[in-house]
Amino acid sequence: MKILTLTNEQVIMLADMKSAVEAVKGGFMMEAQGSIESPVRTRFRLTEVRNVLFMPSLVRGKDVMSLKLVSVYPDLGPGQPSTKGVVFLIDGRDGDLKCMMGGTSLTGIRTGAVSGLSCRYLARKDSRKLAMVCAGGQGFYQTAGVVSQLMIEEVGVFDVDRGRQKALAERCERELKVRARLSETVSEATSGADVIVTATTSKKPVLDSSDVAEGAHVIAIGAYTPESRELGSDLVARSSVFVDSMEAAMEEAGDLLIPIKEGRITRESVRGEMAQLVSGKVGGRKDSSETTIFKAVGLAFEDNAVGWLVYGRALQSKVGGTVEI
């Protein structure tokens, strides 16, 4: 059996953000139609902060499967990526493993694409200013996802690591052609922001209600365990909340589970899932004054959707290596 292999760099070369947004939209539409099997991921906790995740998915009808193995080690120190992964693509018709690709870049692209997709339904159409809270591995992909859907002119960047902050700002200006502003604090980055993205590994809120203007759209993608969160309870309680998956959010999203425990919100406070937004089963933003939150913990079928897009393009372009087993 010959298996196509794609590096993280080749994945980036093959997957443009606008196409990735459409791919994940198609995945959520399939979910709305009941064609997706994507169980809540299995998580092995090795230490207080180190986790290894197993994320399988199947799209029935297309008979395409994926499995992602990803490690999250945020304590490795400067110069070391906190997230590393590999994605396997399996053809359900013959059971063959078709491709093994870099999962670090794929995770970044598909997560940025889902955040961008949320802007289509939940951000104001006249949004021009973005705040990026955290300039780690997700920073550029998140910015690219939002920029692919909105006419963003400026991004305010905050990170406690000033080197990463400066590098992200320079990359945004160079590759995305948006003005980038270095911010000393979270509140400085979010001042006047129409869209705010948090992508931290913090266990305590980094974004409070006072940091978010009325009518802004907040995308929270960093926290993925029940005891960690990026958003303060006051902010969550005053906002219209949407999630990528209700099942996954109620298992993993401390941003919601903690305010529920505090009695600030209930499960019913969540207005809808992404699949319901893309299928029209629930409405998105109601008016320009509504503050919206999209809370995502990450779903395996997003890797499936973008992974098979990349695989198809690799075959067409004759990109990648092969291994035989």
C-alpha positions in Angstrom: 0.0 0.0 0.0 1.5 3.4 -1.1 0.8 6.3 1.1 1.1 10.0 0.1 3.1 12.0 2.6 2.8 15.8 2.9 4.8 18.1 5.2 3.4 21.0 7.1 5.0 23.3 4.5 3.3 21.5 1.7 -0.1 21.6 3.4 0.2 25.4 3.7 1.1 25.7 0.1 -1.9 23.6 -1.0 -4.6 25.1 1.2 -5.7 28.7 0.7 -7.9 30.1 3.5 -10.9 31.0 1.4 -11.1 27.4 0.1 -10.6 26.1 3.6 -13.6 28.2 4.8 -15.8 26.7 2.1 -14.5 23.2 2.9 -15.4 23.5 6.6 -18.8 25.1 5.7 -19.5 22.0 3.6 -18.5 19.8 6.6 -20.9 21.6 8.9 -23.6 21.3 6.3 -23.0 17.5 6.2 -23.3 17.5 9.9 -26.6 19.3 9.8 -27.8 16.5 7.4 -26.7 13.8 9.8 -23.9 12.5 7.6 -21.0 13.1 10.1 -19.7 10.8 12.8 -17.2 12.7 14.9 -17.1 11.6 18.5 -15.8 13.9 21.2 -12.0 13.5 21.2 -10.2 11.2 23.5 -7.7 13.1 25.7 -4.8 11.7 27.7 -3.6 14.2 30.3 0.1 13.6 31.0 0.7 16.5 33.3 -1.2 19.6 34.4 -0.7 21.3 31.0 0.4 18.5 28.7 -2.2 16.6 26.7 -2.3 14.1 23.8 -5.5 14.0 21.7 -7.1 11.4 19.4 -9.7 12.8 17.0 -11.4 10.4 14.5 -14.2 11.3 12.0 -16.2 9.8 9.2 -18.3 11.4 6.5 -21.0 8.9 5.4 -22.0 9.1 1.7 -18.5 10.2 0.8 -17.0 7.3 2.8 -14.0 9.4 3.8 -12.4 9.1 7.2 -9.7 10.9 9.1 -7.7 10.5 12.3 -5.7 13.2 13.9 -3.1 12.6 16.6 -2.1 15.8 18.3 0.1 16.7 21.3 -0.3 20.0 23.2 2.8 20.8 25.3 2.7 24.5 26.0 5.6 24.4 28.5 8.4 23.4 26.1 9.9 26.8 26.1 10.8 29.5 23.5 11.3 28.3 19.9 9.3 25.1 20.4 5.8 24.7 18.9 3.3 24.0 21.7 1.1 21.9 19.3 2.3 19.1 17.1 0.2 16.7 15.1 -0.3 14.3 12.2 -3.5 13.6 10.2 -4.2 10.3 8.5 -6.8 10.1 5.7 -8.5 6.7 5.1 -10.7 5.8 2.1 -13.8 4.0 3.5 -14.4 2.2 0.2 -11.3 0.1 0.4 -10.0 0.8 3.8 -6.7 2.1 2.5 -4.7 4.7 4.2 -4.3 7.3 1.5 -2.3 10.1 3.1 -0.3 11.1 6.1 0.1 14.9 6.4 1.5 17.5 8.8 -1.3 18.1 11.4 0.2 21.2 12.9 -0.4 23.4 9.9 -3.7 21.6 9.0 -5.0 22.3 12.5 -4.1 26.0 12.2 -5.7 26.3 8.8 -9.0 24.5 9.6 -9.3 26.4 13.0 -8.7 29.7 11.3 -11.3 28.7 8.6 -14.0 27.9 11.2 -13.3 31.2 13.0 -13.6 33.0 9.6 -16.8 31.1 8.9 -18.3 32.4 12.2 -17.7 35.9 11.0 -19.9 35.3 8.0 -22.9 34.8 10.4 -22.0 36.6 13.6 -19.8 39.6 12.9 -21.0 43.0 11.6 -20.5 43.3 7.9 -18.8 46.7 8.3 -16.1 45.3 10.7 -12.8 46.9 10.1 -10.7 46.3 13.2 -9.5 43.0 14.6 -7.8 42.3 18.0 -5.7 39.2 18.2 -5.1 38.2 21.8 -2.1 35.7 21.7 0.5 35.6 18.9 1.3 31.9 19.1 0.9 29.2 16.5 -2.8 30.0 15.9 -2.3 33.8 15.7 -1.6 34.1 11.9 -4.2 31.5 10.9 -6.9 33.1 13.0 -6.1 36.5 11.5 -6.1 35.1 8.0 -9.5 33.4 8.6 -11.1 36.6 9.8 -9.5 38.7 7.0 -10.8 36.2 4.4 -14.3 37.1 5.3 -14.3 40.7 6.4 -12.7 43.9 5.1 -10.3 44.1 8.0 -7.9 47.1 7.8 -6.1 46.9 11.2 -5.2 44.2 13.7 -4.2 45.0 17.3 -1.8 42.3 18.5 -1.2 41.4 22.2 1.1 38.7 23.6 3.1 38.5 26.7 6.0 37.2 24.5 7.0 40.4 22.8 9.1 38.6 20.2 6.1 36.5 19.0 4.0 39.6 19.1 6.3 41.5 16.8 6.7 38.6 14.5 3.0 38.1 14.1 2.4 41.8 13.4 5.1 41.9 10.7 3.7 38.7 9.1 0.2 40.1 9.0 1.4 43.3 7.3 3.6 41.4 4.9 1.2 38.6 3.9 -2.3 39.8 4.7 -1.7 43.5 3.8 -3.4 44.8 7.0 -2.0 47.4 9.4 -0.7 45.8 12.6 -0.5 47.6 15.9 1.5 46.3 18.9 -0.4 46.5 22.1 0.9 46.6 25.7 -2.2 45.2 27.2 -5.3 43.2 26.2 -7.5 46.3 26.7 -5.3 48.3 24.4 -5.5 45.6 21.7 -9.3 45.4 21.9 -10.0 49.1 22.1 -12.4 49.8 19.2 -12.2 46.3 17.9 -15.1 44.9 15.9 -13.8 41.3 16.1 -11.7 39.9 18.9 -10.0 36.5 18.9 -8.5 34.8 21.9 -6.1 31.9 21.4 -4.4 31.5 24.7 -3.6 28.5 27.0 -4.8 30.5 30.0 -6.8 28.9 32.8 -8.1 32.2 33.9 -10.1 34.8 31.9 -7.9 37.1 29.7 -10.9 39.0 28.3 -13.3 40.8 30.5 -16.6 42.4 29.7 -15.0 45.9 29.9 -12.6 44.9 27.1 -15.4 44.3 24.6 -17.4 47.0 22.9 -21.1 46.6 22.3 -21.7 45.0 19.0 -18.3 43.2 18.8 -17.9 39.6 17.8 -15.7 37.5 20.1 -14.1 34.2 18.9 -12.6 32.0 21.7 -10.6 29.1 20.5 -7.8 28.6 23.0 -9.3 26.9 26.1 -10.5 23.3 25.5 -10.8 21.8 29.0 -13.6 22.1 31.6 -11.4 24.0 34.1 -9.8 26.5 31.7 -11.3 29.6 30.2 -10.4 32.8 28.4 -13.6 34.7 28.8 -15.0 36.3 32.0 -18.4 35.3 33.2 -19.8 38.9 32.8 -18.9 38.9 29.1 -20.5 35.5 28.5 -23.6 36.5 30.4 -24.2 39.6 28.3 -23.5 38.1 24.9 -25.3 35.9 22.4 -23.4 32.6 22.5 -22.8 30.1 19.7 -20.6 27.0 19.6 -19.1 24.7 17.1 -20.7 21.7 18.8 -23.0 21.6 21.8 -22.0 18.1 22.8 -18.3 19.0 22.7 -18.8 22.3 24.4 -20.7 20.8 27.3 -17.8 18.3 27.7 -14.8 20.6 27.3 -15.6 24.3 27.1 -14.7 25.9 30.5 -15.7 29.2 29.0 -19.3 28.0 29.3 -19.1 25.3 31.9 -17.7 27.6 34.6 -20.4 30.4 34.1 -23.1 27.6 34.1 -21.7 26.3 37.5 -21.8 29.9 38.8 -25.4 30.2 37.8 -24.7 33.1 35.4 -26.0 31.3 32.3 -27.6 27.9 31.5 -27.2 25.4 28.7 -30.2 27.1 27.1 -28.3 30.3 26.9 -26.4 28.9 23.9 -28.3 30.1 20.9 -27.0 27.5 18.4 -24.3 25.5 16.8 -22.3 26.2 13.6 -24.1 23.5 11.7 -27.4 25.2 12.5 -26.1 28.5 11.4 -24.9 27.3 8.0 -28.0 25.3 7.4 -30.3 28.2 8.3 -31.9 26.4 11.3 -31.0 29.2 13.6 -30.4 32.8 12.8 -27.1 34.6 13.4 -26.5 38.2 14.4 -29.7 40.2 15.0 -28.5 43.8 14.9 -25.4 45.9 15.1 -25.6 46.4 18.9 -25.6 42.7 19.7 -22.4 41.3 21.2 -21.8 37.7 19.9 -19.4 35.0 21.1 -18.4 31.9 19.1 -16.8 29.3 21.3 -15.0 26.5 19.5 -13.1 23.5 21.0 -12.3 22.0 17.6 -13.9 19.1 15.8 -12.4 16.2 14.0 -14.5 16.5 10.8 -12.9 19.9 10.2 -9.6 18.1 9.7 -11.4 15.7 7.5 -12.9 18.5 5.3 -9.7 20.4 4.8 -7.5 17.4 4.8 -9.2 15.8 1.8 -9.2 19.2 0.0 -5.4 19.3 0.4 -5.1 15.6 -0.6 -7.0 16.2 -3.9 -4.9 19.2 -4.7 -1.7 17.3 -3.9 -2.6 14.6 -6.4 -3.4 17.2 -9.1 -0.2 19.1 -8.5 2.0 16.0 -8.0 3.1 17.4 -4.6 4.4 15.2 -1.8 6.4 12.0 -1.2 5.3 8.4 -0.8 6.0 5.6 1.6 5.0 1.9 1.0 4.0 -0.4 3.7 
